[in-house]
Amino acid sequence: MSDSPGSLARTWLRAWDTGDLSLLRLTPDFVHTSPFGRIEGAEEYLRIVEPMSRKSVLSITVRDVIEDEGRAAITYELETPAGRVEACDWIFVEQGRIREVNSYYDSVTNRAALDG
């Protein structure tokens, strides 16, 4: 498995799309920021987000990946029970692991999928 930021960004989405979270290569001090808020720590993040993803992620289609040294932006479509969500994640990589992800999307559809 490649340690390039673009490859890690694709693997990030593959993990959520397949439900195989063993694919995630997060640093212990991982930070995730999204319209839902900020979560610090890989264990805490997975504890909170994994049950939500089982409920809301039907499929993910990658649209584009742009990478630079230590970071990548990945745009994708997230299909939820409540509809489609266009999204972009900024992935920051450190020593072959994902250190931080900043997710950008309209949270209305995601919230509807979680409430449904």
LINMO-V338942 format. One line per field, one symbol per residue. psi: psi as a letter, one per 30 degrees, with the letter a starting at -180 (. if undefined). burial: # if it has 9 or more other C-alpha atoms within 8 Angstrom, else .. A space follows every 50 residues. Layout:
BEGIN
psi=???
burial=???
END
This chain:
BEGIN
psi=kkgkeeeeeeeeeeeeefgifffkiklegkkkklffakkkkeeeeeeeee eeeeffjelkjkekkklljgllkkklkkklffakkklkkkkkkjhgljek kjkkljfeeeeeeef.
burial=..#.#############..#..#.###..######...####.##..... .##..###.#.#..#.#..###########.#.##########...#### ######..##.###..
END
